[in-house]
Amino acid sequence: MSTTIFDNPKNEIEREIADYIKPLVTPEIEEKIEKENLTLAGCWDYCRKKGEKYKVGNCARISEEQHFSWVRGYFGIKTAKSAPSGSGKALSIDLDALLE
């Protein structure tokens, strides 16, 4: 893969996007990235704008699945790959012990 946009993420969010999307890039997607000048920053901006409709005050909450579906959409990837492993785990909390 000659596309290098994934090699220099500027922040943690761009790194997560790069780590997630890089294995999904085909030669056709690589060509799209280069032709349309797609970037990690552009993807993050795209996702933020999509998330605006979920905004309440200064906060918006979306699932990782939703976020990564937007990431795939930005890059034109149709493959439905789940969010990174370890996400979506339920927390087991003993509320009684927490309140003591």
matplotlib code that plots the C-alpha trace (Angstrom):
import matplotlib.pyplot as plt

x = [0.0, 1.5, -1.0, 0.8, -2.1, -2.2, 1.4, 1.4, -1.8, -1.8, -3.8, -5.3, -8.5, -6.7, -4.6, -7.7, -9.2, -5.9, -5.5, -9.1, -9.2, -5.8, -6.5, -9.6, -8.0, -8.0, -6.3, -9.6, -10.0, -6.4, -7.0, -10.1, -8.1, -5.5, -7.9, -10.2, -7.4, -9.1, -7.3, -7.5, -8.3, -11.0, -12.5, -12.6, -14.3, -16.8, -17.6, -17.9, -20.4, -22.4, -22.5, -23.9, -27.4, -26.9, -25.7, -27.3, -25.7, -22.0, -22.0, -23.0, -23.0, -22.7, -21.6, -18.3, -20.2, -21.8, -18.6, -16.7, -19.6, -19.1, -15.3, -16.0, -18.5, -16.0, -13.4, -16.1, -15.6, -18.7, -17.2, -19.0, -16.1, -17.0, -15.5, -12.1, -12.0, -12.6, -15.2, -18.7, -17.8, -20.3, -19.1, -19.9, -20.4, -21.6, -23.7, -24.0, -20.2, -19.8, -22.3, -20.6]
y = [0.0, 3.3, 5.5, 7.2, 9.2, 6.5, 6.8, 10.1, 10.6, 13.9, 12.8, 9.8, 9.9, 10.0, 7.1, 5.0, 5.8, 4.8, 1.6, 0.6, 1.6, 0.6, -3.2, -2.5, -0.5, -2.2, -0.9, 0.7, 2.5, 3.6, 5.1, 6.9, 8.3, 9.7, 11.0, 12.7, 13.8, 12.0, 12.5, 11.4, 15.0, 15.1, 11.9, 13.1, 16.3, 14.3, 12.2, 15.2, 16.8, 13.6, 13.5, 17.0, 15.6, 13.7, 16.8, 17.8, 21.0, 20.6, 16.8, 14.0, 10.3, 7.8, 4.1, 3.0, 1.0, 4.2, 6.1, 3.4, 3.1, 6.8, 6.2, 3.5, 5.8, 8.6, 6.3, 4.6, 1.2, -1.1, -3.9, -4.1, -4.7, -4.4, -1.8, -2.6, -5.6, -4.8, -2.2, -2.6, -4.6, -4.3, -3.2, -5.2, -2.9, -3.7, -0.6, -1.5, -1.7, 1.5, 3.4, 2.2]
z = [0.0, -1.0, 0.7, 3.6, 5.2, 7.8, 8.8, 10.6, 12.7, 14.5, 17.6, 19.3, 17.3, 14.0, 15.2, 16.0, 12.6, 10.9, 12.9, 12.1, 8.4, 7.2, 7.0, 5.0, 2.2, -1.1, -4.3, -5.3, -2.0, -2.1, -5.5, -4.1, -1.2, -3.5, -6.2, -3.6, -1.3, 1.7, 5.0, 8.6, 9.7, 7.0, 8.3, 11.9, 10.7, 8.7, 11.8, 14.0, 11.6, 11.5, 15.3, 15.5, 15.2, 18.4, 20.3, 23.6, 24.9, 24.3, 24.3, 21.9, 22.5, 19.8, 19.8, 18.4, 15.8, 14.6, 14.6, 12.6, 10.1, 9.4, 9.1, 6.5, 4.7, 4.5, 2.8, 0.7, 2.3, 2.1, 4.3, 7.6, 10.1, 13.7, 16.0, 17.5, 19.9, 23.5, 22.8, 23.9, 27.0, 29.8, 33.1, 36.2, 39.2, 42.6, 43.4, 47.1, 47.5, 45.5, 47.8, 51.0]

ax = plt.figure().add_subplot(projection="3d")
ax.plot(x, y, z, "-o")
ax.set_aspect("equal")
plt.show()
